[in-house]
Every structure is written in structure tokens, then in C-alpha cells.
Amino acid sequence: MNVQSFAVTVENTLNDLLNRIEVSAPEVESDLVDSVLTLLLPDDSQIIINRQEAVQQVWLACSDGPARFSQQDGAWRDSQTGESLEDAVSRLLSLRLDHPVPLD
């Protein structure tokens, strides 16, 4: 995938994820600027998701540790666990908010 199509794909993914989070977890403050999605949780913790063009990955950072996602079969998958980006964010938000946060 070339750099431009990678950037567009990630931007679309982050916009979609932002929209799903706003519906499923309205208590989360979210901001998407320059392909960096920042989620501020009520406990003042953060989840930050951004693109890494050099390696064509999406990186997630939070206090639970980092995760790196690569495109596999049309989905962003954790390079270590195979978990999808949506499932990882859903799991992290559900743990922090003490209620299910479906993002699929």
C-alpha cells in the first residue's frame, strides 16, 4: 500500500472508530487531529491511537501497554495477539468504564 492510500485508510478507520465510540461511550471525551485519536476517560486516563507511516501500522498507547496493528485481510490486527483494533479498544473501554462498550 502506498503512503497516500495508507493515510486515507487510517483516517477513515479512525473516523469510524471515533463515531462508534461517541455512540457507545458518550462519557469518553474524544478528539481526532492529524490522524491522532485521543480518548480521555472519566478516570483521567488516556488511550491514544495514531498511524505510523514508516511501518504502515496503527499504534495504540495506554497505561495497559502499547499495541501495534497491521492490516490483515481487511482488518487492523494486533501484530502479537491477532485481536482487531475495534475489539482491543472495546475491551479497554469496557474495563475502564465498567460497562460493555460494543464497537462492532
Residue, then its C-alpha position, 0 to 999 in steps of 0.5 A: m500500500n502506498v503512503q497516500s492510500f495508507a493515510v486515507t485508510v487510517e483516517n477513515t478507520l479512525n473516523d469510524l472508530l471515533n463515531r462508534i465510540e461517541v455512540s457507545a461511550p458518550e462519557v469518553e471525551s474524544d478528539l481526532v487531529d492529524s490522524v491522532l485519536t485521543l480518548l480521555l476517560p472519566d478516570d483521567s486516563q488516556i488511550i491514544i491511537n495514531r498511524q505510523e507511516a514508516v511501518q504502515q501500522v496503527w499504534l495504540a498507547c495506554s497505561d495497559g501497554p502499547a499495541r501495534f496493528s497491521q492490516q490483515d485481510g481487511a482488518w487492523r490486527d494486533s501484530q502479537t495477539g491477532e485481536s482487531l483494533e475495534d475489539a482491543v479498544s472495546r475491551l479497554l473501554s469496557l474495563r475502564l468504564d465498567h460497562p460493555v462498550p460494543l464497537d462492532 
